[in-house]
Amino acid sequence: MNKLRIERSKELLQNTTLSIHAIGEKFGFCSSSYFAECFRKYTGCSPADLSFQITAPMYKDRGNISQTK
């Protein structure tokens, strides 16, 4: 049962801007920490890690803007 909830939560992490807490709550996890624990057990990474992997490419070049005089 948890595996199915985790698979569905991965879809939301990838396709929405909902918070990790809101997604965990939506799938019936009693706390963010328990959601993260179960997520890590089934995926090998935390929900925050997955979320970062998705959003990081959008921001990777923003901090590397060089200024020329």
C-alpha positions in Angstrom: 0.0 0.0 0.0 2.8 2.5 0.9 4.5 1.7 -2.4 1.5 2.7 -4.4 1.1 6.0 -2.4 4.8 6.7 -2.9 4.5 6.2 -6.7 1.6 8.5 -6.9 3.3 11.1 -4.7 6.3 11.0 -7.0 4.0 12.2 -9.8 2.9 15.1 -7.8 6.4 16.1 -6.8 7.3 16.1 -10.5 4.3 17.9 -11.8 3.1 20.3 -9.2 4.3 23.0 -6.9 2.6 21.5 -3.8 4.8 21.3 -0.7 6.2 18.0 0.4 4.1 18.3 3.6 0.9 18.8 1.5 1.7 15.9 -0.8 2.4 13.6 2.2 -0.9 14.7 3.8 -2.8 14.2 0.5 -1.7 10.5 0.5 -2.6 9.9 4.1 0.8 10.1 5.8 0.5 11.3 9.4 3.6 13.5 9.3 6.2 14.8 6.9 8.9 12.9 8.6 7.0 9.6 8.2 6.3 10.4 4.5 10.0 11.1 3.9 11.0 7.9 5.7 8.7 5.8 3.5 9.6 7.7 0.4 13.3 7.1 1.0 12.7 3.4 1.7 11.0 2.9 -1.7 12.9 5.3 -3.9 16.4 5.6 -2.3 16.1 9.4 -2.0 14.1 11.9 0.0 11.2 13.8 -1.4 13.3 17.0 -1.2 16.1 15.4 -3.2 13.7 14.4 -5.9 12.1 17.8 -5.9 15.5 19.5 -6.1 16.6 17.2 -9.0 13.5 18.5 -10.9 13.9 22.2 -10.1 17.7 22.5 -10.1 18.2 22.5 -13.9 15.9 25.6 -14.1 18.2 27.5 -11.9 21.7 26.1 -12.7 22.8 29.0 -14.9 21.4 31.9 -12.8 24.3 32.0 -10.4 27.0 31.8 -13.1 26.3 35.1 -14.9 29.7 36.8 -15.3 29.9 40.6 -15.4 32.2 42.1 -17.9 33.4 45.7 -17.8 
